[in-house]
Amino acid sequence: MKKVLFIFLTLAMAAGIIAAGAVGASAAGDAAKLAATAFPTESLIVADVDVSEIEIGGRYVDPTGNEDATDFIQAAIDACAAGGGGTVWLPKGEYRITRGIDVKVFVTLRGDWRNPDIVSDGDYGTLIIADVPSDTAKYPGLFRIRGNAGCMGLTVWYPNQRLDSVLPYPYTFESPGGRSGWYDTMMSTVKNCTLLNSYRGAGISLHNYEGDWGDPFGSTHEMYNVSGLYGTVLETGLAIHDSSDVDVVEFVNFDNKYWLAAGASFNAPEQADLDAYTLANTTAFEISALDWTQFTGLHARGYQKGIRLIYTKRTNNDVAIAYSRFLDCATAVSPEEPPELFTDAYSVLLTRCTLEGSVAAVGDSETNQCIRLVDCEVTGELNGAFFEYTGLSPAALEHQAFNEHKPAQAVLYDVSQPPYNAPRTLFNALPTLNAASDIQQALDDAGAAGGGLVYLPAGWYRIEANLTVPAGVELRGSSSVPIRDNHGSSEGTVLMVYQGKDTGSPLTDTACITLGSGAGLSGLRILYPENTFFPPHAYPFAVRGHGSGVYVTNVCMVNCDRGVDLPDCPDHFVRRLVGMAWHGMVRVGGGAGKIEACLGNATFMDRNGFNIPGWPDASVIYMAIFTDILMKSEVFVEINGAVDEKLMNIFMYGGKTTVHVRAGSATVINAGADGLGGPPIAADPGASLKVVNLMTYCPGADPNPPRVEIFNSHRRDYKYQPNFWDNLDDYLVEHIPWLWVPVRDFFVNLWKCIENMFANAFKF
């Protein structure tokens, strides 16, 4: 049904005429639907609002590119945001926009994307014609992406851009970071997008402060996501500045071939002219003041600078780069920070990369000692940068353009609609009505029909019983991109769990959500409102898989006791699982799979808008939760049996151990461990672990853990000297683990019980 009343409903919601606690209405009055795509996707697309159905003044959006589509796209985003977030679907077509688009918090603008590497007929799917005025300013961008918001599946072309008269434009995809408000700090995303001829590509925290890059603190951001960005750029491809929590940047390809392949209808120039221009003028990647950002699969060809390292005012770069190529550049890596600003905390790790520079592979700089290259192929001068070739690090990085994970059938079950009518609140109060039985009925119906997608539109849902996701079924929340709480804002889909508290058998009890073979969980957050601390309450695992092919993507767990259990789940796939778990986020038994782009940090506890009475504030988190609990108990990923588990871009702050292989084997590409209470990584006797690019700041930890191979690393402030008891423990674990480990664990647990008794006795 066309949305004839769209404008009225949008204004009504914005003004509060429709109650904030209303149940069952989507942002523009209709139920969500599955989008019909012309090209392959890695997941089904749930359209909360379809731009093609928006009516303004008796007209609908023009998909031919002749008329201005700006108002229709912005109106759809505004309507989706008014309902708490979700996905705005922009079908295949050409859409002319004449000013910037504001992609609001918890909203994803998603198009029908065609990988440009296979386009030969000029059909890119959803094409944005950026008919906007030229401007020397870097921001606001053509698409300004707010916190927990994203752009996916868009191809962008500037019709007025020509190589014989290059015009400057702001960034195509821009995220403001904290300078514009705390709600913009967290987790914005660009995924599977193409830039045919952008002047500037994608950037975050770009604010110019007192004539120099970067506000020292006010413009910081956290957990920026870029995955699958392709294109030709003329000034700067991807610029990232001032992060205060770990960004993940994967599989970004800047190459002149994308504009050239588009042909004359897209004003493509001659190859020799374009190559000469970018070699003299263009930077592919520009970074500054990054807090342990993890890069994998970068590609840049034929640019003046492959990656440029510059200084803002807050801090120096501390980054890990793996399996990347900077080809046919003038300078592949250009360090440009002042040397007097550096300490031993600064480091840029590059492993299994290719650096080609006609001027230099690594530019001439007094800070070159901060750049560490291991197992890299180099053409050009290194100018004193650290270089080592062992040939022993893993030689290949597996990547697919799509990590395809879908339910068995493309059928949608919307729990907010009849016959389910699952109760929820829309962010104004904690839910009091149990939604579990209604959600389970939808899951059962999907399972009985052979599979499908059970959709939970934005809202807070009370869960008082376990949920079972049958084989071939996906349980999906409102987000198409990675998700977490913003400062003071917790829209989107949240499951609030009120069952399982104080169990005596948390490891074996039925999980809150059980995934059958090929089943998935995506696009939502899980919160335990009654699980505070001193001590944390024991709960079963939040999620457990049974069978092969289970997947968990774009999920945040704010304060679960234990996160995801995969006891025997071959070919499992866990991606962008973030948050905090008192005793560990992922436990893997037999059956290897992939775990990617996951992060743990107790600050998730504080930065939300749930307004739960007695909830801990930031001072308690840093003084008590980190030091007294998590640093003693949280092993972020534990592997106990899987052989050749593959992990990529894994980070934890303030727990005990980032990755611990108790049995089996694993390879980690880019691992970070900051402020941990135990060893940052570990492998027990009989197990093995390989790590490419390890970044640690864990005072007191062993810099060379046994049974772990490390290829390129940066460590800060290690003061570890094993004492008699450490050596004795290692000896006993090595020789009589069957006797010693149970005895040791018994006394460790006994001591924890005594500590908890005293903590309870004296807390106030």
C-alpha positions in Angstrom: 0.0 0.0 0.0 1.4 3.4 -0.9 2.0 5.7 2.1 -0.5 8.4 1.3 -0.5 9.6 4.9 3.3 9.5 5.1 4.0 13.2 5.8 1.2 13.4 8.4 2.5 10.3 10.3 6.1 11.5 10.2 5.2 14.9 11.7 2.9 13.3 14.2 5.5 11.0 15.5 8.1 13.7 15.6 5.8 15.9 17.7 4.8 13.1 20.0 1.2 12.9 18.8 1.7 9.1 18.5 2.6 7.9 21.9 6.2 6.8 22.5 5.0 3.5 24.0 2.7 2.6 21.1 2.9 -1.0 19.9 2.6 -2.5 16.4 3.0 0.5 14.0 6.1 0.8 11.8 7.7 4.1 11.1 5.4 5.0 8.3 2.3 3.1 9.2 2.9 -0.2 7.4 4.5 -3.5 8.3 8.1 -4.2 7.3 8.7 -6.3 4.1 11.5 -8.2 2.4 13.1 -6.2 -0.3 13.3 -7.8 -3.8 16.8 -7.4 -5.1 18.2 -7.6 -8.6 21.7 -8.6 -7.4 23.1 -11.1 -4.8 23.2 -10.0 -1.2 24.9 -11.6 1.8 21.7 -11.3 3.9 18.0 -10.8 3.3 17.0 -7.1 3.4 14.2 -6.1 5.6 12.7 -2.8 4.5 11.1 -0.8 7.3 10.5 2.0 4.9 10.7 1.8 1.1 11.6 5.1 -0.6 9.6 4.1 -3.7 6.4 4.1 -1.6 6.9 7.6 -0.2 4.4 10.1 -1.5 5.1 13.9 -1.2 2.6 16.3 -2.8 1.1 13.6 -5.0 4.4 12.5 -6.4 6.7 9.5 -5.9 10.5 9.3 -6.2 11.9 9.3 -9.7 14.1 6.2 -10.3 15.4 7.4 -13.6 17.7 10.2 -12.4 15.9 13.0 -14.1 14.1 14.5 -11.2 15.4 15.4 -7.7 15.1 12.5 -5.3 16.6 14.2 -2.2 13.3 15.0 -0.4 12.0 11.5 -0.8 15.1 9.8 0.5 15.4 12.2 3.5 11.7 11.8 4.3 12.1 8.0 4.4 15.1 8.2 6.7 13.2 10.7 9.0 10.2 8.4 9.2 12.4 5.4 10.0 14.2 7.3 12.7 10.9 8.4 14.3 10.0 4.7 14.8 13.2 3.9 16.6 15.4 2.9 13.6 15.6 0.3 11.0 16.4 0.0 7.3 15.4 2.4 4.5 15.3 0.5 1.2 16.3 2.3 -2.0 15.6 -0.1 -4.9 17.6 -0.5 -8.0 17.5 2.7 -10.1 19.1 6.1 -10.6 18.5 8.8 -8.0 19.5 12.4 -8.4 20.3 14.2 -5.2 21.0 17.9 -5.0 22.1 18.4 -1.4 23.4 16.3 1.5 21.5 13.4 3.1 21.4 13.0 6.9 21.4 9.3 7.9 20.1 9.5 11.4 20.9 7.4 14.4 20.0 3.7 14.3 19.0 4.0 10.6 20.6 2.3 7.6 20.1 3.5 4.1 20.5 0.4 1.9 20.5 0.0 -1.9 20.7 -2.8 -4.4 24.5 -3.1 -4.8 26.4 -4.8 -7.6 30.0 -5.5 -7.1 31.9 -3.1 -9.5 34.5 -5.7 -10.2 31.9 -7.6 -12.3 30.1 -4.7 -13.9 30.5 -4.5 -17.7 27.2 -3.1 -18.8 27.0 0.1 -16.8 24.3 -1.3 -14.5 25.4 -0.6 -10.9 22.1 -1.3 -9.2 21.2 1.6 -6.9 23.0 4.6 -8.4 23.3 8.0 -6.6 23.8 10.9 -9.1 25.5 13.5 -6.9 24.4 16.6 -8.6 25.6 18.9 -5.8 27.6 22.1 -5.8 31.3 21.9 -5.7 32.8 22.9 -2.3 36.3 23.0 -0.9 35.0 22.1 2.6 35.6 18.5 3.7 32.3 18.2 5.6 29.3 17.8 5.9 29.5 14.9 3.5 27.1 13.9 0.8 25.8 11.3 3.2 26.3 12.2 6.9 26.2 9.0 8.9 25.3 9.3 12.5 26.0 6.9 15.4 24.7 3.3 14.9 23.7 4.3 11.4 25.0 3.1 8.0 25.1 3.3 4.3 25.1 0.0 2.4 24.8 -1.0 -1.2 25.1 2.4 -2.8 27.1 3.4 -5.9 27.8 7.2 -6.2 28.7 9.2 -9.3 29.4 12.9 -9.6 28.1 14.0 -13.1 29.9 17.3 -13.0 33.3 15.9 -12.3 35.8 15.8 -15.1 39.5 15.2 -15.1 40.2 18.2 -17.4 38.7 20.5 -14.8 38.7 18.7 -11.4 36.1 20.0 -8.9 36.5 19.7 -5.1 33.7 18.2 -3.1 33.2 17.2 0.6 33.5 13.5 1.5 30.9 11.3 0.0 30.4 9.3 3.2 31.1 11.4 6.3 30.6 10.7 10.0 31.0 13.6 12.4 32.1 11.8 15.5 31.6 13.3 19.0 32.0 16.9 17.9 28.4 17.1 16.9 27.1 15.2 19.9 27.8 12.1 21.9 25.0 10.3 20.0 27.3 10.5 16.9 30.3 9.0 18.5 29.5 5.3 18.2 29.7 2.8 15.5 28.8 4.3 12.1 29.2 2.1 9.1 30.0 2.1 5.3 29.6 -1.3 3.8 29.6 -2.6 0.2 29.5 0.8 -1.5 31.2 2.1 -4.7 32.7 5.5 -5.5 33.0 5.9 -9.3 34.7 9.4 -9.2 34.5 10.9 -5.8 36.9 13.8 -5.0 36.9 12.6 -1.3 35.6 9.1 -0.4 34.8 8.3 3.2 35.9 10.1 6.4 35.2 10.3 10.1 36.1 12.9 12.8 37.2 15.4 10.2 36.6 18.6 12.2 39.2 21.3 11.7 40.2 22.7 15.1 42.1 26.0 15.5 43.7 25.7 12.1 44.9 22.2 12.6 43.4 18.7 12.2 41.4 17.4 15.0 39.9 18.6 18.3 42.1 17.0 20.9 39.2 15.2 22.5 35.8 16.6 21.4 35.7 15.1 18.0 36.7 11.6 18.9 34.8 8.6 17.7 34.5 4.9 18.5 34.2 1.7 16.5 33.9 3.0 13.0 33.2 0.2 10.5 34.2 0.1 6.8 33.9 -3.2 4.9 33.8 -3.5 1.2 34.4 0.0 -0.2 35.4 0.2 -3.8 36.2 3.2 -6.0 38.3 5.8 -7.8 39.0 9.0 -5.8 40.8 12.1 -6.8 42.0 13.7 -3.5 41.6 11.3 -0.5 40.0 7.9 -0.4 39.5 7.1 3.3 40.4 9.5 6.1 40.1 8.4 9.8 41.0 10.6 12.7 40.8 10.7 16.4 39.4 7.3 17.5 39.1 6.4 21.1 38.0 2.8 20.7 39.0 0.3 18.0 37.8 0.8 14.4 37.6 -2.1 12.0 38.5 -1.4 8.3 38.4 -4.3 5.9 38.6 -4.9 2.1 38.8 -1.3 0.9 39.9 -1.0 -2.8 41.0 2.3 -4.3 41.9 1.9 -8.0 41.5 4.0 -11.1 39.9 1.0 -12.9 36.5 1.7 -11.4 35.9 5.1 -13.1 37.7 3.9 -16.3 35.4 0.8 -16.5 32.3 2.9 -16.2 33.0 4.3 -19.6 32.1 7.5 -21.5 28.5 7.7 -20.2 30.1 8.3 -16.7 32.6 10.9 -18.1 35.5 8.4 -17.7 38.8 10.0 -18.8 41.7 8.3 -20.7 43.7 5.9 -18.5 47.1 7.6 -19.0 45.6 11.0 -17.9 43.9 9.6 -14.8 46.9 7.6 -13.8 49.2 10.6 -14.1 46.7 12.7 -12.0 46.3 10.3 -9.1 50.0 9.6 -9.0 50.7 13.3 -8.5 47.7 14.3 -6.3 45.9 11.5 -4.5 46.2 9.8 -1.1 44.4 6.5 -0.7 44.3 6.3 3.1 44.9 9.1 5.6 45.0 8.4 9.3 45.8 10.1 12.6 45.4 9.6 16.3 43.9 6.1 15.9 43.5 4.0 19.0 44.5 0.5 17.8 42.5 0.5 14.6 42.6 -2.9 12.8 43.0 -2.9 9.0 42.9 -5.9 6.7 42.7 -6.3 3.0 43.5 -2.7 1.9 44.3 -2.0 -1.7 45.5 1.1 -3.4 47.0 1.4 -6.9 48.7 4.3 -8.7 48.4 7.0 -6.0 50.8 9.6 -4.8 50.6 8.2 -1.2 49.2 4.8 -0.4 48.8 5.5 3.3 49.6 8.8 5.0 50.3 9.0 8.7 49.7 12.4 10.1 49.3 14.0 13.6 46.3 15.6 15.2 46.6 17.0 18.7 45.3 14.1 20.8 47.7 11.2 20.3 49.8 9.2 17.8 48.8 6.4 15.5 48.7 2.9 16.9 47.4 0.6 14.2 47.7 -2.9 12.8 47.6 -3.5 9.0 47.5 -7.0 7.5 47.3 -8.5 4.0 47.2 -5.1 2.2 48.7 -3.9 -1.1 49.9 -0.4 -2.0 50.9 -0.8 -5.6 52.5 1.5 -8.2 52.5 4.5 -5.7 55.0 7.3 -5.5 55.2 6.6 -1.7 53.5 3.6 -0.4 53.7 4.5 3.3 54.2 8.2 4.2 55.0 8.9 7.9 54.6 12.7 8.5 54.3 13.0 12.3 56.8 15.2 14.2 59.3 12.9 15.8 59.4 14.7 19.2 55.8 13.6 19.8 56.5 9.9 19.8 57.0 7.5 22.6 57.4 3.7 22.6 53.6 3.5 22.7 53.4 4.4 19.0 53.5 1.7 16.4 52.3 0.9 12.9 52.4 -2.9 12.2 52.3 -4.2 8.6 52.4 -7.9 8.0 52.0 -9.8 4.7 51.7 -6.5 2.8 53.0 -5.4 -0.6 54.6 -1.9 -0.7 55.6 -0.4 -4.1 57.0 3.1 -4.2 58.8 4.8 -7.1 60.0 7.5 -4.6 60.0 5.2 -1.5 58.2 2.2 -0.1 58.4 4.0 3.3 58.9 7.7 3.2 61.9 9.4 4.7 61.1 10.4 8.3 62.7 10.4 11.8 59.7 8.3 13.0 60.4 5.4 10.7 61.5 3.2 13.7 57.8 3.1 14.6 56.9 1.3 11.4 57.4 -2.5 11.6 57.2 -4.6 8.5 57.2 -8.4 8.7 57.0 -10.8 5.7 56.2 -7.9 3.3 57.1 -7.6 -0.3 58.9 -4.3 -0.8 59.9 -2.2 -3.9 61.6 1.0 -3.1 63.5 2.6 -0.2 62.6 1.8 3.4 64.5 4.7 4.8 65.3 3.0 8.1 61.9 1.4 8.9 62.1 -1.9 10.7 61.9 -4.8 8.3 62.0 -8.6 8.9 61.3 -11.5 6.5 60.7 -14.9 8.1 58.3 -16.3 5.5 56.6 -18.2 8.4 53.5 -16.1 8.9 50.2 -17.3 7.3 50.5 -16.6 3.6 46.9 -16.1 2.6 43.9 -14.3 3.8 40.5 -15.8 3.0 37.8 -13.3 1.9 34.6 -13.4 0.1 32.9 -10.4 -1.3 29.9 -11.7 0.6 29.9 -13.8 3.7 26.5 -15.1 2.8 24.3 -16.2 5.7 20.6 -16.4 5.1 17.6 -18.3 6.4 16.5 -21.3 4.3 13.6 -19.4 2.8 12.9 -15.8 2.0 9.7 -15.4 4.0 9.2 -12.7 6.6 7.4 -13.1 9.9 6.9 -9.7 11.6 6.3 -10.3 15.3 4.7 -6.8 15.7 1.9 -7.7 13.3 -1.1 -10.1 13.7 -1.3 -12.9 14.6 1.7 -12.4 16.9 1.3 -8.8 18.2 4.4 -9.2 20.4 4.4 -6.5 23.1 7.2 -3.9 23.2 7.9 -0.5 24.5 9.3 2.2 22.3 12.2 3.5 24.6 10.1 5.3 27.1 9.9 2.7 29.8 11.1 -0.8 30.6 8.7 -3.4 29.2 6.4 -5.2 31.7 4.6 -7.6 29.3 6.4 -10.9 28.3 7.0 -11.1 24.6 8.7 -14.5 24.6 5.6 -16.6 23.8 4.6 -14.5 20.8 8.2 -14.4 19.4 8.4 -18.2 19.9 5.2 -18.7 18.0 6.6 -16.8 15.0 9.8 -18.9 15.2 7.8 -22.1 15.4 5.7 -21.1 12.4 8.8 -20.3 10.4 10.5 -23.5 11.3 7.4 -25.6 10.4 7.3 -23.9 7.0 10.9 -24.8 6.3 12.6 -21.7 7.3 12.2 -17.9 7.2 13.2 -14.6 8.8 11.4 -13.7 12.1 11.6 -9.9 12.5 11.6 -7.8 15.6 11.1 -4.2 14.7 12.7 -1.5 16.8 11.6 -1.6 20.5 12.3 -3.1 23.9 11.0 -6.7 24.3 10.7 -8.4 27.7 11.9 -12.0 27.6 10.8 -14.3 30.5 11.4 -17.7 28.7 13.9 -19.4 26.5 13.7 -18.9 22.8 14.5 -21.6 20.2 15.3 -20.6 16.7 14.6 -23.7 14.5 16.9 -24.9 11.7 17.0 -22.6 8.7 15.4 -19.7 10.6 16.9 -16.3 11.4 15.8 -14.0 14.3 16.5 -10.5 13.2 16.4 -7.1 14.9 16.1 -3.7 13.3 19.7 -3.1 12.4 21.4 -4.0 9.1 24.8 -2.8 10.4 26.8 -3.3 13.6 25.0 -2.1 16.6 25.5 -0.9 20.2 24.0 1.7 22.5 24.8 5.3 22.0 25.6 7.8 24.8 22.1 8.3 26.4 20.3 6.6 23.4 19.2 3.0 23.2 16.8 2.8 20.3 16.8 -0.1 17.9 15.8 -3.7 18.9 16.7 -4.8 22.5 15.8 -8.1 24.1 15.6 -7.6 27.9 16.1 -10.9 29.6 14.4 -11.7 32.9 15.0 -15.4 33.2 17.8 -17.7 34.3 19.0 -15.5 37.2 21.2 -17.1 39.9 21.3 -20.5 38.2 23.6 -23.0 39.9 24.6 -24.6 36.6 25.3 -21.7 34.1 27.5 -23.8 31.9 25.0 -26.5 31.2 21.6 -24.8 31.5 19.6 -24.1 28.3 20.7 -20.8 26.8 18.3 -17.9 26.5 18.4 -18.3 22.7 19.1 -21.7 21.1 20.1 -21.8 17.4 19.4 -24.8 15.3 21.5 -26.0 12.3 21.8 -23.1 9.8 19.9 -20.7 12.1 21.0 -17.2 12.8 20.7 -14.2 15.1 21.3 -10.7 13.8 20.7 -6.9 14.2 19.8 -6.7 17.9 21.1 -6.2 21.5 20.7 -8.4 24.5 20.4 -6.8 28.0 20.0 -8.3 31.5 18.5 -5.5 33.5 18.9 -7.4 36.8 22.5 -8.4 36.3 24.6 -5.7 38.0 27.7 -6.7 40.0 29.3 -7.4 43.4 28.9 -10.1 42.5 27.4 -10.5 39.0 24.5 -12.9 39.0 25.0 -16.3 37.3 23.0 -16.8 34.1 23.1 -19.4 31.4 24.7 -18.5 28.1 22.8 -15.9 26.1 23.1 -17.9 22.9 24.0 -21.5 22.1 24.3 -23.2 18.7 23.4 -26.7 17.9 24.6 -28.1 14.5 26.5 -26.7 11.6 26.3 -23.3 9.9 24.9 -21.2 12.8 25.6 -17.5 12.6 25.6 -14.5 14.9 26.1 -11.1 13.2 25.7 -7.5 14.3 24.8 -8.4 17.9 25.6 -6.5 21.1 25.5 -8.1 24.5 25.7 -5.4 27.2 26.1 -7.4 30.4 25.5 -11.1 29.9 27.2 -13.5 32.3 28.3 -15.7 29.3 27.8 -14.9 25.7 27.8 -17.4 22.8 28.4 -21.1 23.2 29.3 -23.1 20.1 29.9 -26.6 21.5 29.9 -28.5 18.2 29.1 -26.1 15.4 31.2 -26.6 12.3 31.2 -23.7 9.8 29.9 -21.3 12.4 30.2 -17.6 11.6 30.3 -14.9 14.3 30.8 -11.3 13.1 30.6 -8.0 14.9 29.6 -9.4 18.2 30.5 -6.7 20.7 29.9 -5.8 24.3 30.7 -7.2 27.7 30.3 -10.7 29.2 31.3 -11.3 32.8 32.8 -14.7 32.0 33.5 -14.6 28.3 31.9 -13.7 25.0 32.5 -16.7 22.8 33.2 -20.3 23.7 34.0 -22.7 20.8 34.1 -26.5 21.2 34.5 -28.9 18.3 33.9 -27.8 14.7 35.9 -24.9 13.4 34.5 -21.7 11.8 35.1 -17.9 11.7 35.0 -15.2 14.3 35.5 -11.7 12.9 35.5 -8.0 14.0 34.5 -8.7 17.6 35.2 -6.3 20.6 34.8 -6.4 24.3 34.8 -3.4 26.7 33.0 -2.8 30.0 32.2 0.8 29.0 29.2 -0.7 27.2 27.7 -0.8 30.6 27.7 2.9 31.1 27.0 4.4 27.6 23.3 3.7 27.1 19.8 5.2 27.6 18.0 2.5 29.5 17.8 4.6 32.7 17.6 1.5 35.0 17.6 2.5 38.7 20.9 1.7 40.4 22.8 1.1 37.1 26.5 1.6 37.5 28.1 4.8 36.3 31.4 5.3 34.7 33.4 5.7 37.9 32.1 2.4 39.2 32.9 0.7 35.9 36.6 1.8 35.9 37.2 1.3 39.7 35.2 -1.8 40.4 34.0 -3.7 37.3 37.3 -3.7 35.4 39.7 -4.4 38.3 37.6 -6.4 40.7 35.7 -8.6 38.2 36.5 -8.6 34.5 40.2 -8.6 34.8 39.9 -11.8 36.8 37.2 -13.6 34.9 36.5 -12.5 31.3 38.2 -14.6 28.6 36.8 -13.0 25.5 37.2 -16.0 23.1 37.9 -19.5 24.4 38.6 -22.3 22.0 38.3 -25.9 23.3 38.7 -28.4 20.5 38.2 -26.7 17.2 41.0 -27.3 14.7 42.0 -24.3 12.5 39.6 -21.8 13.9 40.0 -18.5 12.0 39.7 -15.2 13.8 40.2 -11.7 12.4 40.2 -8.3 14.1 39.6 -9.3 17.7 40.0 -6.9 20.6 39.3 -6.6 24.3 39.8 -3.9 26.9 39.8 -4.5 30.6 39.2 -8.2 30.8 41.5 -11.2 31.5 42.5 -12.7 28.1 41.6 -11.9 24.5 42.0 -15.4 23.0 42.7 -18.6 24.9 43.1 -21.9 23.0 42.6 -24.7 25.5 42.5 -27.4 22.9 42.8 -27.4 19.2 44.3 -24.7 17.0 43.6 -21.2 15.8 44.9 -18.3 13.7 44.2 -14.7 14.6 44.8 -11.8 12.2 45.0 -8.6 14.2 44.5 -9.1 17.9 44.4 -6.4 20.5 44.6 -6.7 24.3 44.6 -3.6 26.4 44.6 -3.3 30.2 44.1 -7.0 30.8 44.5 -8.9 34.1 45.9 -12.1 32.6 47.9 -13.1 29.6 46.7 -11.3 26.5 46.7 -14.5 24.5 47.3 -18.1 25.6 47.5 -21.7 24.4 47.4 -24.7 26.8 49.6 -27.8 26.4 48.7 -29.6 23.2 47.0 -26.6 21.7 48.5 -24.0 19.3 47.8 -20.4 18.3 49.2 -18.2 15.6 48.8 -14.4 15.7 49.5 -11.9 12.9 49.8 -8.4 14.4 49.5 -8.5 18.1 49.1 -5.2 19.9 49.1 -5.3 23.7 49.3 -3.1 26.8 49.1 -5.5 29.6 51.6 -4.8 32.4 52.7 -7.9 34.2 51.9 -10.3 31.3 54.3 -12.7 29.7 55.5 -11.2 26.3 56.3 -14.6 25.0 53.5 -17.0 26.0 54.3 -20.7 25.3 52.7 -22.5 22.3 51.9 -19.2 20.7 53.6 -18.0 17.4 53.5 -14.2 17.0 54.2 -12.6 13.7 54.7 -8.8 14.3 53.8 -7.3 17.5 53.9 -4.2 19.6 54.0 -4.4 23.4 54.0 -1.7 26.0 55.2 -1.6 29.6 55.9 -5.3 30.1 57.3 -6.0 33.6 56.6 -9.6 33.8 59.1 -11.8 35.7 57.8 -15.3 36.5 58.1 -16.2 40.1 58.4 -19.5 41.8 54.6 -20.1 41.8 54.3 -19.2 38.1 57.0 -21.6 37.2 55.5 -24.4 39.3 52.1 -23.9 37.8 53.5 -24.1 34.3 55.4 -27.2 35.2 52.4 -29.0 36.7 50.1 -28.0 33.8 52.6 -29.3 31.4 53.2 -32.7 33.2 50.1 -33.6 35.3 47.2 -31.4 34.0 44.7 -34.2 34.8 45.5 -33.9 38.5 46.8 -30.3 39.0 44.2 -28.3 37.0 41.1 -29.5 39.0 42.9 -28.9 42.3 44.1 -25.5 41.3 40.7 -24.4 39.9 39.0 -25.6 43.1 41.1 -23.4 45.3 40.9 -20.5 42.9 37.1 -20.7 43.0 37.1 -21.1 46.7 39.1 -17.9 47.0 36.6 -16.1 44.7 33.8 -17.2 46.9 35.6 -15.8 50.0 36.2 -12.5 48.2 32.6 -12.3 47.1 31.4 -12.9 50.7 33.5 -10.0 52.0 32.4 -7.8 49.1 28.8 -8.4 49.9 29.4 -7.9 53.6 30.9 -4.5 53.2 29.2 -3.0 50.2 26.9 -0.1 50.7 
